[in-house]
């Protein structure tokens, strides 16, 4: 059965998402994991593991940051802690994480998430031989590429089916410098009582959310991926996990999206034709709460990416 993977914002939110029907959760500390909707310290992680395991759910901890030499001691200590509390998976992008996990007596399985570079099955199988049990595919892949990777990969395959994606990350103002160099000016727009920061591109009428954490500044996509009406080929391909990324979204929004995708998965498992009949109605509750400045699209599922 396809796993429904969600990103909670807090312990209480995780408990709510368990009731709604999420199967697994991505959590962690921002100094080790990239673009986490919620901050989970060590005590939170310990409680999350206990709570999830009580309900036969799984906890994946993000350790997919970009690490320098001065991070390595803290990284080793964090990996030791994750093994003490026995999280279900460790999400990585850096081989330093793999080496630290390999040194453990009973290594925790790994999920490979290196953002835009997870683009072919040789990469997936390479890390599979080194401890990875899963690969989260780049959001820039189209459907044919996703299916081809699944057919040839020796590891589980995870696909993001809902939420925004990261277009740019840096600890420096590279994006602003780029537009300044081109004599173009990106305006800054604040919404929701100054809690939400957007870069506004007047030429394209696009608004790019800005997310800041320990790892720097992240410029997010102007649209949200929404594949709830397009899941059938992913089901047929045997994709192992559907990810809902709740970054910069409210708990209420994540709850609604999770409930609708839970229903989609259950409908398909009961009867694929029932999913086909009802899928166009499943999106309605999400559309009702979708921010006006963030239209839905299908990402790159039906188009070729130009990097």
Buried (B, 14 or more C-beta within 10 A) or exposed (E): EBBBBBBBBBBEBBBBBBEBBBBBBBBBBBBBBBBBBBBBEEEBBBBBBEBBBEEEBBBBBBBBBEBEEEBEEEBBEBBEBBBEBEBBBBBBBBEBBBBBBEEEEEBBBBBBBBBBEBBBBEBBBBBBEBBBBBBBBBBBBBBEBBBBBBEEBEBBBBBBBBBBBBBBBBEEEEBBEEEEEEEEEBEEEEEEEEEBBBBBBEEEEBBBBBBEBEBBBBBBBBBBBBBBBBBBBBBEBEBBBBBBBBBBBBBEBBBBBBBBBBBBBBBBEEEEEEBEEEBEEBBEBBEEEBBEBBEBBBBBBEEEBEE
